[in-house]
């Protein structure tokens, strides 16, 4: 049975790794926003639309090429270490990485060959199609390194540290891209140069990821205990176990990425490239609210895998509820603020982007539902239910495509927002029900209700009152932020013990000690 001390240790570990991840996610969000501003201001709506459509094709292809090996290694490495089978990790990493390199190389060649047909499907007009085809051809050669980099970084997380991921994917690559794009656009170097400015950091990122993975693997092989009674399994046995989990996740991950980016392509195909640019730039604001989710998911996944392997249901339940409360505490204020002051934020890109304010409102409200379920997809995956995750992905993509085809011709980007919102809500509610029935976990505790009420009162009601008086102006926004944050912080302080917030403060005060940087795999005998 889990003791109060072990539950506290779980939450403390989540706090430490989560804070490191949060810093990285915030940096990634800031750099990503800077990139969107540079592209929209430099290329205008039509040029930005072609650029975003090219990234959409690349992102979907890259996720498909990962074959689910990223989540496979993230789940399998902590399990092997808990079971005293660290000697099998090296072969498991090879089982995951090499097929990805082969598949991504083949897919890159297919993209180059199919660039023109794809561009004519998703763009209206020969000039727009020509730009999109150029982006696809220029980005395709980077596909193998992009897919392999994601898999390697995911494997490093399986060793209980988020630092390589944070350094490469949150700071290095997104930090370099806006600088390169400013230089390229200012010099007027054209479409190919814009694509290369975005893609070139992938090369360095892969090198760092591969070195970090090797270092962590050697350290684990030297330091982990080995279960002497465990029989040596063949590579075929390891591969069979690995790909039985990863294969469904490959399809589900592809579907999830397709839902994220398909709207951009369909808006370009059914309306215009300029509308695709407006829609994509506007909806990237929603990424700001996913910053806490990224941090929580990075931190909690190896913990959940290890604890599920150790069959400690009480500790998993406590960790899930705490993570959900923290996630809501950080994300609900962001989405409620976006919903109320959408016109103000959209003017940053240019006046033509303000047309997307209703789309922002719809998607922000759907995101509240997603955040209220907590890291539910991670819990479902790390408990070994990748098949159910696949079912959810198929359902979400089906809803998204069907609704987009019906609504975009009639409602434009508002229709695209409705389609995406429905798929978000359906996907998260399905996963919530599955986690409840199959795993016996539920994210709603007392802290959940405290955060829901506090954020609604402080940000939704206060924001609407300020906007009714002063409109969506900069002055009104500043006054709103001061009033809302003051009340919200006081509310959280009053409920700090219930929400286990002192543990977060302890990790900050300790300067993010080494143990806070990751999750040490608990041995089966000590949990």
N, C-alpha and C positions, 0 to 999 in steps of 0.2 A: 504493500500500500504506500502511496506517496505521502511523505511527511510535509509539514509546513516548510521545512528547510529545503527539501528538494524542489518544491514548487517555487520557492523564492529564487533558488539557483536557476531554474528554467527561465523565469521572467527576467532575472538579472542578465543572463546570457543573451536573451532576446533583445534586451535594452541596449547592451553593448554593441552587438552586431548591427542592430537596427539603427543606432545612432550613426555608426560609420556609413551604413548604407544610405541613411537619410541625407547626410552631407553630400555624398556622391550623387544621389538622385536630384537634390536641389541644384547642384552644379550642372548636371545634365539638362535639367529643365531650363536653366538660365541660358546655357549655350544653345540649346535647341531653339528657344525663343529668339535669340539673337540671329540664328541662321534664317529663321522664317522672316524676320524683319528685313535682313539684308537681301534675301531673294525677292520678297514682294516689292520692296522699294526699288531694287535694282532692275528687276525684270518685268515689273508690272503684272497685272492679273493674268494675261494670256501667257506670257513667258514663264511665270511662276507655275501656272497650271500644267504646262508641258513638263517642267522640271519635277513637279510633285507626281505626275503620272509615271514618269520614268522611275522615280523612287518607289512607287507603288508596285510596279512590275518587279523591280529588283528585290524588294522586301518579301513579296510573296514567293518568288523563286528561291530566295535564300532560306526561308523557313522550310520550304519543301525539301531542299537539299540537305537540311540538318537531319532528316530521317527520324526525328524523335530522340536522337542520341544524346542531345543536351540534357533533357529531362531523365533519360535513362541513366546517364552517369551520375547526375545529381542525386538520384534515388539509390543507385546501387553501391556507390562508394561508401557512404556511411553505413549501409547494411553490412557490407563485407567487413568493415573495421569492427563493428559491434560484435560480429560473429567470430572474430579472430581469424579472418581469412584475408588479411592484407596482402598476402602473397599472391592472391588472385587479381588484385587491382590492376597491375601492370597489363596483364593480358586483356582485362575488361576494357581498359582505356583504348588499347589497340583495336579491339572488336568494335568500339564505338566510332573511332576517328577515321580509320582507313576507308570504310564504305562511304563515309560522308565526302571525303576527298574525291573518290571516283564518281559518285553520283553528281556532285556539284560541277565537276569538270564537264561531264556529258551535258548537263543542263545548261551550262554556260554556252557551249557550242550550239545547242538548240535555240537559245535566245538570239544569238547573233544571226542565225539562219532565218528565224521567224520575226525579226524586228519589224520589217515593213508591214507584213500582214497584221501583226498585233497593233501597230500604230494606226492603221486605217480602221481597225475595229473600234478603238477607244478614242479616236480624235475625229473631229469634223473639219474638213478642208485640207487640201494637200500641204499647205505650209505648216499647219499644226501637226499633221501626221509626220512630216519630215523631221520636225524638231524632236518629236517623241521617239522616232526610230533611231535618231542619232544618240539620244540619251541611252536607249536600251543597248545599243552596240558598244557604247563607250563604257558602260557600267558592267556589262556581262563578264569580261575577263577577271574581274575582282570577286566573282561569286564563290569560287572554291576557297579562297582565303577568308572571306566573310563568314561562310558557313562553318569552316573548321575552327575559326577563332571563337565563335559562339559556343561550340561544343567544348573546346579546351577551357574556356572561362567557366562554363558550367561545371566541368569536372573539378576545377580548383575550389569551387564552392562546396563540392562534396567532401573536401578535406577540412571543412569547417572554417574557412576564411573568406571574407568578401573583398579583401583588399585588392587582389589582382583585377577582379571585375570592376571595382570602383575606379581604380587607376586608369584602366584601359577604356572601358565603355562609358564611364561617367565624366572623366576629366580629359583624357588625352584626345581621343577621336572627336568628341563633340566640341572640345575647346579649340582644336586646330581648324575645324571646318569653316567657321564664320570668317576667320582671318584670311584663309585662302580664297574664300568666295569674294570677299571685299576686294582683294587684289585683282582677281580675275575679272570681275564685273567692271571695276574701275578702269582696267586696261582695255576693256572691250574685246576680250579674246574669244568670245563665242561659245557655242553650245558644248563642244567637246571639252574645252577647258573648264567650264562650269561643272561638268560631270566628273572630270578628273580631280578637281579641287575637293569635291565631296568624297570621292572614293579612295584617294591615295593614302589617307591615314589608316585604312584597313590593313595595309601591308605591315606597317610598324606594329599595329595592334596584334596581329597574328604572331609576330615574332616574340613579343613580350608575353603573350598568353602561353605559347609553347614552352618558353623557358620557365615561367612560373609553375606550370603543371609538372615539369620534370623535377624541379626543386622540391615541391610538395610531395611528390611520389617517393622520391629518395628518402625524405625525412620520415614519412610514414613507415616505409619498409624497415628503417633502422630503429624506430621508436615504438611501434605498436607491438602488443603481445600477439602471439600466434597460438591458436588452439591446437595442441599437439594431436588430438584425436581426430581432427578433421581430415577426411580422405582427400587426396588430390583429384580434382575434377578435370576432365578433358576440356580443351578449348571449345569443342563442339557443344558440350554441356553448358559452358558459360555463355556461349553465343546464343544458344536456344533460350536460356532464362532471360538474358538481356533483351533480345529482340522481341520476345513475347510481350514484354512491357512496352518497349520503345516503339514498336510498329504501330499500334493504335494511336500512340501519342504523336507519331509523325503526321498522321492524317489530321488529328485533332489540332495540332499546332499550326498546320497549314491552313485549316479552316478558320482558326482564330485570327491569323494574320490576314487572311482573305477578307474577313468581316471588317477588320480595321482599315484596310486600304481599298477594298472593292468599290466603296461609295465614290471615291475620287475618280476611278476609272469609268464608272457608270454615269456619273455626272458629266464627265467629258464626252462620253459617247452619246448620251441622250439629250444633253443641253448644249454646252460649249466648253472649250478649254479654259476660257476666262472664268466661267462659273465653277469649274473644277478647282481653279486656283483660289478663288474666294472661299469656297467651302472648306478646302483643306487647310488653308491658313487660319481660318476662323476656328475650326474644330481642334487645331493643335493647342489652343488655350486649355482644352480639357486635359491635356497631358500634365498641366500644372497640378491638377487635383490627384493625378495618379502617382505623384512623387512619394507620398507616404506609403502607398500600396507597393511600389517598387521596393522601398526600403524593408517593409515587413516581409514581403515574399522572399527577398534575398536572405534575410536573417532566419526565417522560420523554417524553410524547407528542409535543410539537413536535420534540424531538431525534430521535426515531425517524423521524418523517416526513421531516425534512431529510436525515438520513443515508441513508435508503432511496432518496430521490430522487437522492442523489449516488452511489448504488450502492457504498457502502463497507461491505461485509459484515463485515469483521473488527471494525470499530469498533462496529457494531450488536451483534455477538455479545458483545464485551467489556462493553458497557453493559448488555445484558440480564442477563448473569450477575452483574455487580456489583449491579445493582438487586435481583435476586432474593435474593442473600445478605443485603443490608441489610434487605430486607423481612422475611425470615425471622428475622433477628436481633432485630428489634423486635416482631414479631407473635406468634411462637411462644410466648415466655414469657407473653404476655397470655392466649392461649387455653388454655395448659396450666394457668395459675393459675385461670382461670374454671372449667375442668373439675373441678379438685380442690376448690375452695372455693365452688362454686355456692350451697349453702344459706346461707352467710354473706352473700353479695352480695344474694340475693333477699329477705332479711329487711329490707333497706332500704326496700322498697316496702310491706311489711306481711306478716304471717304467712301470709295466704292465697296469696301469690305463691310461697312455697317449694315448692308442688306442681309447679313447672315445672323443678325441678333436673335431672331426667333429660333433659328437652328441651335444656337448656343443655349438658349433657355430650355429647349426640349431635351437636349443631351445632358445638360447639367442636372436636370431632375432625374433622369434615368441613372446617372452616375451615383446619386444619393442611395438608390436601391442597391446598386452593386457594392458600394462601400459598407452598407449595413450588413451584408452577408459575410464580411471579413475576407481573409485569404482562403475562401472556400474551395477554389479550384486547386490550390496547392495542397490543401488537406486531402482532397479527393485523390489527387495524383500520388502523393507520398504514402497514402494508405494502400496503394497498389491497384486502384480502380481506373486505370488508363482507358479501359473500354468504355466506361460510362462517360469519361471526359470526351471521348470520340463521339458518342451519341449526342452529347450536348452541342458539340461543335457542328455536327451535321444539321441539327435542328436550327441553330442560330444562323448558320450561313443560308439555309433554305429560306428562313423567314426574311433575312436581309435581302437576298436576291429577288424574291417574289415581290416584296413590298417596294423595293427600289424600282423594279420594272413598271409597277402600277403607278407609283406616286411621283417619281421624278418628272415624267412628261407633264403631269398635271400641276405639281407644286414646286418643282425645281429643287433647290437645296433644302427647303423645308421638308419636302417629301423624303429626301435622303436622310435627313436627321431623324424623322419619325421611324424610318426603316431600321436605322442603326440602334435607336433607343429601344425599340421593341426587341431586337435581338439581344441587346445587353441585358435587359430585364429577364427575358426568358432563359438565357444561358445561366445567369446567376441563381435564379429561383430553382431551376432544375437541379443544379449542383447542390444547392442548400438542402433540398428534399432528399437527394441521394446520400449526402453526408449524414443526415439525420437517421435515415432508414438503414443504410449499409454499415456505417461506422459508429453510429450512436452518439454523434456530437452535435452541439447546438451553439451558435455564437451569442445568443441573447442572454445577458445577465443583468444585474442591477446597473452596472456601469453603462450598458448599452442605452438604457432609458435616460440616464442622466445626460449623456452626451447628446442624444437626439433632442431633448427638450432645450438644453442650454444653447446649442448651436442654432436651433430654429428661432428661439427668442432673440438671441444676441445678433444674429446676422440676417435672418430672413425678415423678421418683423422690424428690426431697427433699420435695415437697409431700405425696405419699402417706405417707411415713414420719412427717412431722409430724402429719398428720391421724389416722393410726392411733394415735398416742399422746395427742394433745390434742383430737381431733375438729375439726370446722369452726368453731372458736371464734375470737374476735378476738385472744386472746393467741397462739394457735397460728399465726394468719395473720401477725402481726407478726414472730414468731420465724422463720417460713418466709421472709418477704420479706428479712429481714436475711441469713440464711444463703444463700439462693438468689442474691440479687444480688451478694453478695460473691464467691461462687465463679464466677458468670457473667462478671462484669467482669474478674476475673483471667484467665479463659479467653479472653475477647475480646482482652485486652491482649496475651496471648501470641501470638495469631494476627492481630494488627493489620495487618501488612504484607500478608499473604495476602488479607485482606478489604478492603484499601485504606482502612482507617479513618483513617489520618493525614490524608487529604484532607478528610474530614469535620471533623476538628479544625482544620485550616487555615482552613476556611470560617468556623467559629465564632470562631476567634481573629482573623480579619480583620474581624469584625463584620458579616458578610454584606454584602460590598461590592456595588456596583451590578451588577456582572456576575453575581453569584450570584443576583440576583433573577429571572433569566430566561435564555432561550436566544437568542443572536443567530443568525440564519439563516446557515449557512455558504454562501458562494458556491461554485458548482460548480467553479470553477477553483482554489479554495484548499483543497479537501478531499482 
